[in-house]
Amino acid sequence: MLGVRPLEAAEIEKLRAHLASHPLAARNVALFRLALQTGFRVAELLSLRLGDVVRDGEISRFLTVARRNMKRKVQSRTVPLRSSTREALGPYLTELAAQGYRMTDPLFPSPRFRTRAMTPANVWRIIHDAAHAAHCFGRIGTHSLRKTYAESAYAFFRAGPPEWGDPLMLTQRLLGHARVESTAHYLRIDEKAQEHFYQFAFGDP
């Protein structure tokens, strides 16, 4: 996972456009948008059920992944869903409803078994193939979406006022990382600057 890189802004649009041209466009665009906007790991997104995003016939304004489905199973994580993300989910949810999917069924079901979710390998292939077709070169995979989220969050916090706190620590909290070193590895921070941070924060020689 650490070997893949985040996406540039232009690449995000190129990938989205290619995914939108796929026969399963509604599903692929919804998954892509959801991953970029929430920062959840792909396995966490695949744990979701329809009932996690639809409440009383409306797309929820918040998305929660239960503690049991989080990587370390320490606590659940809830994020707001932007209106643009809810709009991206709309066509896909309409398709699932038309096909008779229930609220207890996976949000992203397997093409072969509707009661089972897609696998992370399925999603990796979708992203990898789209990146290749869109001429986005380098190591790109499913974790590229989470790393893109991390870089966007870090850039936002860096531009904010000092009273918000340390940008790296704030990004760590958003990602749900147990250790700030994990967050630092996600970000393309200048190596010398990262070395100074480690020395300051952890007393590393």
Backbone hydrogen bonds, N-H to C=O, Kabsch-Sander energy under -0.5 kcal/mol:
donor,donor_aa,acceptor,acceptor_aa,energy
4,V,1,M,-1.2
5,R,139,R,-2.9
7,L,144,S,-0.6
12,I,8,E,-1.9
13,E,9,A,-1.4
14,K,10,A,-1.9
15,L,11,E,-2.8
16,R,12,I,-2.5
17,A,13,E,-2.5
18,H,14,K,-2.0
19,L,15,L,-2.9
20,A,16,R,-2.1
21,S,17,A,-0.6
21,S,18,H,-1.1
22,H,19,L,-1.3
25,A,22,H,-1.5
28,N,24,L,-2.4
29,V,25,A,-3.0
30,A,26,A,-1.8
31,L,27,R,-2.5
32,F,28,N,-2.4
33,R,29,V,-2.8
34,L,30,A,-2.4
35,A,31,L,-2.4
36,L,32,F,-2.2
37,Q,33,R,-2.2
38,T,34,L,-1.8
39,G,35,A,-1.7
45,L,41,R,-2.1
46,L,42,V,-2.4
47,S,43,A,-0.6
47,S,44,E,-0.7
48,L,45,L,-1.5
50,L,105,D,-2.5
51,G,103,M,-2.7
52,D,49,R,-2.0
53,V,49,R,-0.5
53,V,50,L,-1.7
54,V,50,L,-1.5
55,R,53,V,-0.5
55,R,58,E,-3.2
58,E,55,R,-1.9
60,S,53,V,-2.8
63,L,79,V,-3.1
65,V,77,R,-2.3
66,A,64,T,-0.6
69,N,66,A,-1.6
70,M,66,A,-0.5
70,M,67,R,-1.4
77,R,65,V,-1.6
79,V,63,L,-2.5
81,L,61,R,-3.0
82,R,80,P,-0.6
86,R,82,R,-2.2
87,E,83,S,-2.2
88,A,84,S,-1.6
89,L,85,T,-1.8
90,G,86,R,-1.4
92,Y,88,A,-0.6
93,L,89,L,-2.7
94,T,90,G,-2.2
95,E,91,P,-1.9
96,L,92,Y,-2.2
97,A,93,L,-2.3
98,A,94,T,-2.1
99,Q,95,E,-1.4
100,G,97,A,-1.4
101,Y,96,L,-2.4
105,D,102,R,-1.7
107,L,48,L,-2.5
110,S,113,F,-0.9
110,S,116,R,-3.5
114,R,112,R,-0.5
116,R,113,F,-1.9
118,M,108,F,-2.9
122,N,119,T,-0.5
123,V,119,T,-1.7
124,W,120,P,-2.7
125,R,121,A,-2.1
126,I,122,N,-1.7
127,I,123,V,-2.5
128,H,124,W,-3.0
129,D,125,R,-2.6
130,A,126,I,-2.0
131,A,127,I,-2.5
132,H,128,H,-2.2
133,A,129,D,-2.5
134,A,130,A,-2.1
135,H,132,H,-1.3
136,C,131,A,-3.1
137,F,135,H,-0.8
140,I,138,G,-1.0
144,S,141,G,-1.2
145,L,142,T,-1.3
146,R,142,T,-0.7
147,K,143,H,-2.3
148,T,144,S,-2.1
149,Y,145,L,-1.9
150,A,146,R,-2.2
151,E,147,K,-2.4
152,S,148,T,-2.2
153,A,149,Y,-2.4
154,Y,150,A,-2.6
155,A,151,E,-2.4
156,F,152,S,-2.0
157,F,153,A,-2.5
158,R,154,Y,-2.3
159,A,155,A,-1.4
160,G,157,F,-0.9
164,W,161,P,-1.8
165,G,162,P,-1.8
170,L,166,D,-2.3
171,T,167,P,-2.2
172,Q,168,L,-2.3
173,R,169,M,-1.9
174,L,170,L,-1.8
175,L,171,T,-2.1
176,G,172,Q,-1.3
177,H,172,Q,-1.7
182,S,179,R,-0.8
183,T,179,R,-0.9
184,A,180,V,-2.3
185,H,181,E,-2.0
186,Y,182,S,-1.0
186,Y,183,T,-0.6
187,L,183,T,-1.1
189,I,187,L,-1.9
194,Q,190,D,-2.7
195,E,191,E,-2.2
196,H,192,K,-2.1
197,F,193,A,-2.1
198,Y,194,Q,-2.4
199,Q,195,E,-2.1
200,F,196,H,-2.4
201,A,197,F,-3.3
202,F,198,Y,-2.8
203,G,198,Y,-0.5
203,G,199,Q,-1.1
204,D,198,Y,-1.1
